[in-house]
């Protein structure tokens, strides 16, 4: 049985050379395991996510969590108006904050539900604020843990 280092070398030589990651990152970063996890995650999952979050630090945190697990963030929107402009971007699911500077995200959630695009609320609001018609969606309370985000993604996009 080959050791992990030997397997990683073979993976790097045979597969990562064709990966979407820059060669300088793959070779010079010294983070072979992380790169392999990200590459395999993208190959296995390919989940494209829209994030609707008006707090830039939380939005960056969500984006980093998703991308480090091999997912693609198609857009990060900080307002309802911006989100409406990205509803045609071809994403697989969405993470929605409820309270935004220009209103609540329930209208966007309704559109997603009508289009059969899975989503989860990531909010500091009380889950009871969610209208009855949208309560089928996952609800992740802020402050959140990385595992809660990834577990929710698995729930809304099976195999994701």
Order of alpha helices (4+ residues) and beta strands (2+ residues): alpha-alpha-alpha-beta-alpha-beta-alpha-beta-beta-beta-alpha-beta-beta-alpha
